[in-house]
Amino acid sequence: MKGSELDAYFERINYHGPRTPTLAALNGISEAHVRAIPFENLDVLLGRDIKLDFDSIFQKLVTGHRGGYCFEQNGLLLTVLESLGFKASALSARVRLGRQRDFIPPRTHMFVRVEIEDEVWLADVGVGGCSLTTAIRLNSADEQTTAHEPRRIVQEDPIWFHQVKFGSEWNDVCEFTLEGMPPIDRELANWFTNRHPDSHFLNRLMVARSLEEGRRVTILNDELSVREKNGLAKTHHIGTAEELLEILDTRFGLKFSAGTRFGRPGSPWPT
């Protein structure tokens, strides 16, 4: 990654901290990234291919001021961290948000393993309304404080669970086995996510970004939610396509031409 590209990325996320392979830098970059670059699947709903080469991701998320999903978000983060000298790699996972343990979701999630001074940390800026704003330790089952919700890692051999705490309850975010996710595996999973008829990215409109004071703002189909750090949320029904476009602009910095419509006719969001 060129120096000018790093400069553009840091300007995009409004990050002015250290550029050294330290925990402080990892946390500062993670929080700034999740605040500035929304998680979103809007290109999927517009029928556009999601390309995972660096130039395409950089053009979309940095130059084009758009967002994206895990392969784009964490792919960009991984490249940035490697460019700064971090020892980082991609890991694969299954997203479990809102799913029972007896259901096996596809392995279509990527996040980042980072080793700093012989300690292993997990970074994930691409898991929607639960994207990490602070890296968390892998080898610890203790509750971990982040800039937003408390987290923990629970091991049920051979599976690890990343969990988030809302109120007094722990909820699974994703499960993983520490298996790496090389580019070819990301391409296969990206095809499923982008094209398979059973992919929830083809059947739900999702946008999310973090806010100050541990808050988050999200859209799921036709519902706008602002969630407090304790997990309590205020919701608002989005009634028209024009209102949706206005919210995407004012709340998420995502600009689309007037008349843009997402997804197929009859979809559960404003048309």
Buried (B, 14 or more C-beta within 10 A) or exposed (E): BEEEBBEEBBEBBEBEBEBEBBBEBBBBBBBBBBBBBBBBBBBBBEEEEBBBEEEBBBEBBBEEBBBBBBBBBBBBBBBBBBBBEBEBBBBBBBBBBEBEEEEEBBBBBBBBBBBBEEEBBBBBBBBBBBBBBBBBBBEEEEEBEBBBBBBBBEEEEEEBBBBBBBEEEBBBBBBBEEEEBEEEBBEEBBBBBBBEEEBBBBBBBBBBBBBEEBEBBBBBBBBBBBBBBEBEBEEEEBEEBEBBBEBBEEBBBBEBEEEEBBBEEEBEBBB
